[in-house]
């Protein structure tokens, strides 16, 4: 599993950035990049049907495990 992908998933699921940075041993640039990707996913969610939003969270979680 990619630490970066898992970090994105954790951020998307509202974990604290300091915790994510520590757990996945990310440097400042990596955590900033992970936060930007999570922000992008969050930006897309309102554009989707409410029922799909929860599926998207599951999809991001599954993506993070590959």
Secondary structure as GFF3:
##gff-version 3
##sequence-region A 1 66
A	DSSP	alpha_helix	3	12	.	.	.	ID=ss1
A	DSSP	alpha_helix	17	23	.	.	.	ID=ss2
A	DSSP	alpha_helix	28	45	.	.	.	ID=ss3
A	DSSP	alpha_helix	50	64	.	.	.	ID=ss4
###
